[in-house]
């Protein structure tokens, strides 16, 4: 008998009528010959109410007690859902995370799943029950109640689908599926029939509210196909699987992260270990760091810029004040009124001109770019928050995301994830003692790269577009792009990597453009180290461990950029092999 995991979010169980509607969907799935596990979130806005209640009692409530409090929301929902199923004449039983045997670590409010015992769930399913499972929660080894973080019910559902070997995992929500961007911001957003795990991971990390990013990590790690559907219709929804909707288009979606803050640490000594000293203090406070940009240092000093959620700024600044003292940096600045607009797509990995097109769209809209960071499948630009929606619309239109690709792929439930892991690999991973452990897929060294750096670039709209248009027209393939703030008012710095054999061409082109840069320079003596895998964003220690491993070897980091799937650093070419060996040793236990 096939097994289906269904998950209903807070808006899907917000009222007794909606709970009954969700119960009917579960009963219908069982009547079609399936065993059914239903994962339920707290009723709509109940978690917000509980958080507000806690803040009225204590401005800084203990994390353990917050988990004790917040877990009650799901306990209410599962009991009511089970009651609804019974009312319709069918059998159901509700289970908390502890009763299901979901064991986590003890990171309160952000716990990770270690193991799930399936024995009780299978016994109840075999007895003809619909199992109603509380999402978002588990217990640690000391039986403390833990929660998985906001959106954690998605992770519960996908994790259960993985360990139970479910034939389908259906995520019911208040939208019809996954869109090219948030339809609440852009009415022209298009629903996608299909999106790849990697693309969805990037979009989820960028604030796309459809899915929790850790749930996508689980799905990618264990090859769990996910269907995102509306709770209020029978529309087919969108599939999240191993392949993209199209192999020809460079960009599949765009996202906006509105509540961002930027911190720039100025005048950091350009020597080994400085990045580690700064980011270690942020990691100790469990602050979520997103865009990290370190550009080439000037006069033995470098600036490091990064973004964090706006609500973590106060604590982050405390960490940075410590970091400035320890490193001997000259100071720091911050801006709490910025937003990040990004485009994502597997196709950009093998197509040129994508960055230029994005920069041109923002320039045409008169929007200035404050920071740039790129990865193989993502380009992110930091802009003023007041211009955020206009920036999103500009890039969405530039890549014609409202149009369905002509070579759109199709997917059917039950179809195997072609080109991914074998069944034995999945079983091996499921047998590990920590299901959400970091999984690294590759540690690599790229040594045939060159770096081009432009300093004293006027910080005006359209200049980045003009630079990369000239470079693209010369046939130069640009890989890693970094734009950061200079210590000089009204100026910025841009660095990017190109194939070593194209560096002289690139410098010739830029030298003839007549741009008023203070300096155009570069080096062929560089190496790029990359660590890629599943869970890099949620395992914030990856970048920290990279910085420490290189610092311990006395290797200086020249450039940094990060994404959901990869952390890249540029070092001096002579240190390439030594740096690679240091990273391989550091991450030996996580590499598959």
N, C-alpha and C positions, 0 to 999 in steps of 0.2 A: 504494500500500500504506500502511495506517495505521501510526502509530508510537506506541509506549507506553513511557513511562519508569516504571520500578518502583524504589522505594527500600526497602531493608531495614535497619532499625536494629540497634543492637548486640545487643539481646535476641533478635532474629530470626536472628542468625548466631552465636550464642554457643557453639555446639557443632558438631562435624562433621555430626551428624544434622540439625541445623537448617539448616546451609548447604546440605545436599543437598535438604531440603524447599524452600528458597527457589529453588534451581536448577530444581526441577520446575515451580514456578510460572512462572518465566521461559520455560522450554521450552514449557509449555502455551500461554502467550500467543503465542509464535512459531508454534506449530502451528495456532493459530486465524487465521493470516494476517497477523500484525503484525510489524513490525520492533521489536526490543526493546533498550532500554538499561537496564541494572540499576546503580543507585547503591548502594554498600555502605558501611556504617559499620564501625568497628573492632569486633572481637568483644567481647561483653558484658564490661564492667568493665576491658577492656584499657587504655583511656585513663586510667582512675583508677590502674591499676598503673604506667603509665609516668610519670604525674605524681608518684606516691609515690616512684618510683625516682629521679627528678630531685631531689626534695627531700632525699633521703638523701645526695646528692652535694653539693648547693648549695641553701641556704635561699632564695636569690633568683637562680634560674638566668636567664641572658640569654634574652630573648624569642625571638630568632632561633634559638637552639639548642633551645628548647622546641618550636618549630615543626618543626625537623628531626627531633626525637625523636618527637613525637606523630603525625606523618604516617606513620610506619612501621606504625601499627596498621591503617590502611585498606589499606596495601600488602599486608599479610598476608591480609586478608579477600578482596580482589579476586582474588588469585592462587588461593586455595582455592576461591572460587566458580567461577572459570574451569575449574579442575580437575574440579569436580563436574559441570559441564555436559559436559565432554569425556567423563567417565566414562559418562554416559548416552547417548553416541553423537552428540552435537551439537557444533556449532562455537561457540567463544567465545574472546574475547581480552580480557585485562585491561589497563587503562590507568590510570596515575597522573594527577593533576591536570595536571602539566606535559606529559605525553604527549597529553592531550586538548586542550591549548592554552588552559587556563584561566589568564588573566592577572589579577593582582590588584594592589592598591596594596601598599605595604611596611609596613602596620600589623600587625606580627607579633602573632600569637594572636587578632587581631580584624580580619583583612584583608577587604577588600571586592573583589568581582569587578568588573573593568573591562571585559574582553572575553572571548569564548569563540570559538575557531576551530572550526568544525564540519566542515571538509573531511575530516579523517582519520576522524572518527566515521562520517560518511555513507558514505565509501568502504568501511569495514569492514562497515557494515550492508548495503550493496548486495551485498557479497560473501557474504552469508548468515550472518554472525557475530551472536551475541548479544554486545553490548559491555558489559563489566563495568567500571564507572567508580568510581574511588576518590572517595568523598565527602570534604567537609570541607577540601579542600586545593587549592592552585594554586601559581603562581610569580609573583614580581614582575618588573619590567623588568630586574633584574640577575640573574635566574634563581635567586634565593633561594627556598627552599621556604617557603610561607606557609600558615597555617590560618585558617579562617573563624570560629572561636569555637565554643563548646560548642553542639552541635545543628546544626552547619554542613552536615552531609550533607543535611538537608532543603533548605537553600538551594541546594546543588549540584544536587539533583534538579529543583527547580522552575526553576532557571536553565537547565538543559539542555532541559527541556520547552519553555521559552519560545523559546530560540534555534533549536531543531530543529523548532518548530511541531508539537509532539506532540499527538496526539488525546486523550491521557489521561496524567495523572500520578498514580500510585498510591503512597501512602505506607503501607508495611506495618510494623506495630508490634505491641506486646504487648497492646493493647486493641482492642476491636471498632470503635472510632470516636471521635468527639468527644462528650463527656458534658457535661451541664449544670454539673457540677463534678467534682472529682477523686473517682472512685468508691472509691479507696483510703481516703479520709477519710470520705465519706458513702455508705454502701451504697445509699441511696435515689436516688442520682444516676441520671439518665435519658440514654440514648444519643440523640443528635439525628440525624435524617436529613439535615439541612441546616443550615448556618450561613453567614452572610455574611463576606466578607473583613474588613470593618470590625470586626465582633464578634469574629472570631477573632484579629485583630490585638491588640485590647485584652486578650483572655484570654491570648494567648501572652505579652504583655508583663508580665502579672500573675503569671506563673509556671506557667500551664497547660502541662504537660510534653509534650503531644501533638505540638506543632509549634514549630519555631524561628521567632521573630517575623520575622526577615529573610526567611525563605522565603515568608511570607504577604505581605510587602511586594512581593516579586517577583511573586507570583501576581496581586495586585491591579493592579500596574503593567502587566502584560502579559496580563491576562485568561486566566490558566491555571487551569482547573477542577482541583481536587485531590480525590481520594477517599482517605480515611483508612480502612484496613482492618486486620483481624487477620492476622498471619502464620500463625496456627494454625487457621484456619477459612476457609470460603468465604462468610461473611456479607457482605452488601453494604457495610457500613460507613457512613460519613458523608461528604457532599459539602461542600466549602468553595468557594463561588461568589459571585456578585455580589448575590444576594438572600437575605433572612433566612428562617428556618423559618416565621415567622409575621409578618404585618403588624399584628396586633391586640394581642399581648402586649407589655408595656413592657420586660420583662427576659427575656433568653434564657439567661443563664448567670451563675454566681457563681464567684469565684476567691479563693484565699488565698495571699498571699505571706508566708511565715512568717519567713524570716531577714532581717528588716529592721532598720535602725537609724535613729533620728531625731536630727537635729542642729538646734538652734535658735540662731541668731545674734541676740543681744539688743542692743537699743539702737542699731540701725543708723541713722545720720543720714538723715533723710527728705529726701534731695536727689538730683538726677540722678547716675547712674553708680555708685551704691553696689551695686546688684544685680550689675551687670557685674563690678565688682572682686572680688566674692565668688565668683561662679560661673566666672569666667575661670580662677581658680586651681584649681578642681576639674576643669575641662575640660582644662587643661594636663597634669594627672595621669591623664587618661582615666578618671575616676571616674564611674560611672553614677549620675546623679541622677534620681529618679523624681518623687514628689510634691513640688511646690514650692508653698509657701503663703506669700505676703506679705500681711499684713493692713494696714489703715489705721493710719498712725502716730499716736502720741499724744505731745504735747509735742515735736514735731519729731523724734521717734525712732520707729522701727518694728522689729518682730521678723520675721525671716525663718526659716521652718522648712522642712525638706526631708528626704526619706528617701533612703537609699542601701543597697546590699547590705551585710549585716553584715560580710562578710569584707573590705570596703574601708574600714571605719571608721577604722582606724589611720592610713592615708594621708590620708583626708579630714580628719581633725582637724589634721594638719600644715598642710594648705591653709587651713583655717579660722583657725588661729592667725595665719597671715600676713594673711588677709583682715581680721581684727579689728584688727590693728595699722594697716593701710593705711586702713581706712574710719573708724577712730575709734569703732567699736562698743564697747559696754560689756563684752561678754563672750559666752560661749556655754555651752550645756548640751547633753547628749546622753543618749540612752537606747538601749541595745543589746538590749532585751528587748521589742520591739514587733513587731506583725504587721499586715498590711494586708488587709482584707476588702473585696471590690468586687463590684458587680453591673454587668452590661453588657447593653445591648439597644438596637437601632435604634429600637424603639417608644417609648422614653422621651423622644425628641426632641420628640414632639408630644402627650405625655400629662402631666397634672399629678398631683401627689401621690405620685410615685415616691420621692422623697427622704424624704418624711414616713413612708412605709410602711417604708422601710429603717431609719430611725432608731427607729421604734416597735418593730420586731422586736428590735433590739438592746437597747432599754430594757426590754422585757418579759423578756429573758434576763438583766437586771441587768448589762449590759456597758456600760462607760463609753467614750465616743468621745473620743480625744485630738486628732485632726485630721480635717478633712473637706475633700475637693476633688472638684469635679464637672466633667464635660464634657457635651457634647450626648448622648453614649451611654454614659457611665460615671459611677458614684458610688463613691468610695473612702473608707473610714474606717480610721483607725489605732487599734488597740486593743492591750491588753497581750497578749503572746504566749501567756501561760497561758490566755487566754480565746479564742484564735484559732479553734479547731475549733467551739466553742460558737457563736461569732459566725457562722461560715460556715453552720452548720446552721440558725440562726435566720433568716437572710436567704433561704436556699434554700427553707425552708418557707413563709416569708411570701409569696413570689412563686409558690408552687405549681409549682416547676420540675420536680417529679417527674411532672407531668401533661403529656401531649402536647397542644399547641394544637389546637383544633378546626379552624382554618383553615390547617393545616400545608401548606406548598408542597411540590411534588415537583420532582425534577431528573433528567435522563437524560444519560448521557455522550454528547457530540456536540451537545448543545443549546447554542445560542449564548448568550453572556452578554448578555441584553437590557438596554439602557439604559446600557451602558458604552462604551468607546472603539471607534472604527472601526478596520478593519483597517489603514488607512493610518497612523493614529496609532500603532498598535502597532509597525508596521514602522519608523516614524521613530524611536521610542524604542529599538528594538533596534539601530539603526544608530549610536547614540551611542557615544562613545568610553569611556563609563563606565556600565555597566549598572546599577550600584547607586547612581548619583548621586541626590542629593536631588531629589524631584519635588514641587513645591508646586502645589496645586490652586487655592488662593484666599488672597488677603490682603484683609481686609475691615475696615470701620469701622462700628460700630453706635453711633449717637449719641443715640438716644432712650431711653437707659437711666438709671436712678437707682440709687444705692447706699444701702443701709441697714446701719448698723454698731451692734452691741451689744457694749459693753465691760463688763468686770467681771461676766461670766456665771459663776455658780457651776459648777464643773467636776464635775457629778454626772450619773449615768445618767438618761436620759429627758428632759433639759431641751431638747435640740435637737428632739426629736420634738414636744414640746408647742409650741415656738415655731412650727415649720413647719406643725403642724396648725391652729393659730389663723390663720396667714397663708393657708393653702390654703382654709379654710372661708370666708374673706373674698373668695375668688375671685381672689386675687393670683397671677400667674404668676411663679414664681421661676426665675431662670436660673442664674447662676454662684454657687456657695456655697463659702465658705471658712471653716474654723474653725482657729484656730491657738492656740498657747500664749501666755498673757500673762506679763508679767514678775512678776505677783503670784501667790504660791503659792495653789493651789486655785481659780484663775480661768482663764477662757478668753475669747477674743473670737470673735464670729461676724459675718461680713459677707456680704451677698448682693446680687445685682442684680435689679431688677424693672423693668417698663416704667415710664417716667417718669410717665405719667398715673395709675399705681396707687400711687405712693410715699406720698401723703398718707393714703390708706386704710390702707396697711400700718403707718405710724407710729401712726395712731389705734388700730388693733387692738392693737399691742404696748404702747402706753401705758396701755391699760385692763386688761391681763392681771394686773397686780400682781406681776410678776416682780421680783426684787431685783437688777436690773442697776445698775451704777454710772452708766451713761449709755446713752441711746438716741439715735442721731443718723443723719444721712445727708446726701446731696447729690444734686441733679439736674444738677450741672455736671460730668458725667463722660462719658467715651467709652471704648468697649471695642474694642481692636484684636485681631484674630485672624489667626493664620497657620495654615493647614491643609494637609495633604498626606500623602505616603507616605514614611515613613522618619524621622519626627520623633524617635522614641525612639533609633533607632540612630545618627542624625546628631545627636549631643548639642550640636553647635555652633549649632543653630537658636535656642534660647533665648538663648544667649550673644550671637549676632549681633543679635537683637532688642534686648537690653538695651544693647548698644554703640551701635546706630543711634539709639536714643532718647536715650541719654546724650550723644552727639555733638551732638544738636539741643537739648540743655539741657532735655529733657522728663523729668519725674519719674514713676516708676512707682509707682502707689498699691496695686495688687493684682496678684497673679500666680496663675494656676493652669495646670496642664499635663495633657495626656493623650497617648496614642499617636498621635492623629490631629490634635491641635490644641494650640497654645499661645495662651493668652489673657492680655492685660494690660489693666488699667484705668488710664487717665490722666485728667488734667483735661480737661474738655470743650473748652476754648479751644485745646488742643493737638492735637485730633483729626485735622484735615486735615494738619497738619504732620507728625504721627507717621505717618499713613498713607503720605504721600509718601516719608518716610525709609525705611520698610519696603519699599515698592515698589522703591526704588532699590537697597537692599541685596540683595534677593532676585530681582532682575530676571533673572538667568541661570538660576534654578531654577524659575521660574513657567511653567506650561504653559497 
